[in-house]
Amino acid sequence: MTTTTRPTGRSSAGRLGASFRATAHPRTVGAALRMLLVATVVLGILYPLAGVAVGALMPARAAGSLIEVDGTAVGSSLIGQAVEGDAWFHGRPSAVDNDAMASGGSNAGPNSPDLVAAIEERRAEVAAREGVDPASVPADAVTASASGLDPHISAAYAALQVERVARERGLEVEEVEALVAEATSGEPWLALGDATVNVTVLNASLAALG
Amino acid sequence: MTDLIGVAVLVGLLALLQWPLGTLLARAATSTRHLRVERAVYRVVGVAPDAQQSTRSYAGAVVAFSTLGVVLLTAILLMNRALPFSEGTAGMGFAGALSTAISFVTNTNWQWYSGEVALGYTAQAAGLTVQNFLSAAVGIAVAFVLVRALAAHRSATLGNFWVDITRITVRVLLPIAAVSAVLLIAGGVIQTLADPTTVTGVTGAAQTLPGGPVATQEAIKQLGTNGGGFFNANAAHPFENPTAWTNLLSMVLMLAIPFSLPRALGLILGNRRQGYAVLGAMTTLWVASAGLLIWAEHAAGGLAPTAAGAALEGKETRFGLTASALYAASTTGTSTGSVNAMHDSLTAPGGLIASASMGLGEIAPGGVGSGLYGMLVIAILAVFLAGLMVGRTPEIYGKRIRAAAMTRVALYTVATPVLVLAGFAATMAIPSLHSAVTQDGAHGVSSALYAYLSAGNNNGSAFGSFDSSGTPQLLLMGAVMLLGRFLPMLLVISLAGVLAREPRVPAGAGTMRTDGPLFTVLLVGVAVVVALLTYAPALALGPIAESLA
């Protein structure tokens, strides 16, 4: 912390020693420790708590964008859920079974034989479930997402499922299509990202119909 | 085609931001005035803000501050279960805690653990978030040191470390992070101290939803080019990055400071065109990497993308191919290492570009601070090579480059590649390290090379199939991250000491211009040639072999 000029004629061993003394100097160590403590209080405690206070002003968002059916929270509109049965829309495959406390993808490589086998299996499964040609199953229906919690599917995959869901629920196809349209995001924001259908929101609106 | 509008919006926002942010950074680096809150910090810490430090003293402060940072963070991580709001998380053993502490202090943020499983809210906030700020501040401070040394005339001092990190935090990082955190909360990123909540899902299956002070950590994680996620899935997790526009904001944050520092360089040197030449080189490399990655993911080569019809494995629907690829290029080009798609499942050419982007030495546009000083080292190398060709003493920004400076530049250029290739080789050769490789064939080789490119260059992203949770890998990666951060950093401080003592001479007839497009081309050429010569053989064994398969 004081101005020093480099003495001439020092050996390199001497310079190394001086460097070490500069690191281990009690004043340097003391300042470093106090700086760390100040930072921990301000940046590690006050800043996050201030964020929590701001979050309390936007509770719907800060608490996880919960959605309710008949007054009971059934999940987050941002998080995909495991779906069983033909009366519902199915989301994308999940490498973590939609466990929201253990997010992650398959991390399978682009030429992984296991992944190729899984893709073929999913394709056959979806085609059988929807009663369509396997070639018409879209890519998002046969690939696991990055988070394992992706709530969205492509418009194509939603369209593929409309008929089955309408049949199973005894609804008109147009009614289900209207619900799909409600759960579809508008124009992609500034064209980054694709138009998507939120399966969690869509299934919740089906559930609300009873 | 419409996707390109989104890319253009990102570029436009960055071009607008670098103007005021570059000015702000230049003032923080050179101002002689102290804010009231800064004076309060100096009083509590016990430093004299107007004292100037020698090379040794400045380097000593960096080392002491970072070493104690590792010690404190290791202790906090080990205490996880005893801290408030630990939420029943598992915590870490000693090797894991030490490796993680090194990882965050070195601005790497390699995640061998799942955040939501391993760490409670206090350890994440009071431990990891703090180093997200401080490691970024240290990186920018060292860039300030080098820039001030280039602008100095026969100076024996480099500035004051405590003033640098305080100003960077108070004037730049904290205000931007705070505003961004509010925007992220508005976008749906959670910010709560509530426990995880279990609900009965729509179709009957129970689901537990996590809580945590995520938005405040997310903001600085991107802004500081840190990259360590609150959750395992990082910025692919809907609670970290819920929408297309939070994704755009995340990319703006990670690129903002690296792309603004060249303007600060130009302002401090008194010639803004010097900054533009450097900015041009960073932009060229980033655009090339982003363009190639976007092309590769849309082309969907490889067995799995062909089988599926698109390269969507490991990608989120709300981002799609273009925003995922653009993010991958940005996070590997900036040393951030946060991910919104799983890089392991990128197409083979996509994974190659991401690897090569780190192999450039994190200069496209690089980490906060480290990107600029890395590019300035390339610049000195470039004028040296050009000087050899025409037989003149190389000079840059009015500084003669003599043997002492050139030795440091050479060591800097060699240091990281040696660490990367040694770690990679050791992993491939030693069984207890090789057990981290869980995929067969060339892709397994790619995962190990990616891991050490990431650790040595302090990026932090991963091919997730590489399981580094074993003690030997934790310790080797810890050592590579530590040396990969501080060897180059100390060489830069030492280089700054040498350059500061040089007189600043006016440009002569034989001086090579460094403020025009020709120099930009030279910078890009030297950066690419050095990286290619260094890593081409290793890349051929992994991602290039995969791409040709």
Interface residues (C-beta under 8 A of the other chain):
Chain A: M1 T2 T3 T4 T5 R6 R15 A18 S19 R21 A22 T23 A24 H25 R27 T28 V29 G30 A31 A32 L33 R34 M35 L36 V38 A39 T40 L43 G44 I45 Y47 P48 L49 A50 G51 V52 V54 G55 M58 R61 A62 A63 G64 S65 L66 V69 T72 A73 V74 G75 S76 L78 I79 Q81 A82 V83 E84 G85 W88 R92 N98 D99 A100 M101 A102 S103 G104 G105 S106 N107 A108 G109 P110 N111 S112 P113 L115 V116 I119 E120 R123 P138 A139 D140 V142 T143 A144 S145 A146 S147 G148 L149 D150 P151 H152 I153 S154 S185 P188 W189 L190 A191 L192 G193 D194 T196 T200 N203 A204 L206 A207
Chain B: T2 D3 L4 I5 G6 V7 V9 L10 V41 V44 V45 G46 V47 A48 A51 Q52 Q53 S54 T55 R56 S57 A59 G60 A61 V63 A64 F65 T67 L68 G69 L72 S114 E116 V117 A125 A126 G127 T129 V130 F133 L134 A156 T157 N160 W162 I165 T166 T169 L174 A177 A178 A181 V182 I185 A186 G187 G188 V189 I190 Q191 T192 L193 A194 P196 T197 V199 T200 G201 V202 T203 G204 A205 Q207 T208 L209 P210 G211 P213 A215 T216 Q217 F231 N232 A233 A236 H237 P238 F239 P242 T243 A244 W245 N247 L248 G301 G302 L303 A304 P305 A307 A308 G309 A310 A311 L312 E313 G314 K315 E316 T317 R318 F319 G320 T322 A323 L326 V339 N340 A341 M342 D344 S345 L346 T347 A348 G351 Q439 H443 S446 S447 F463 G464 S465 G497 E546 A549
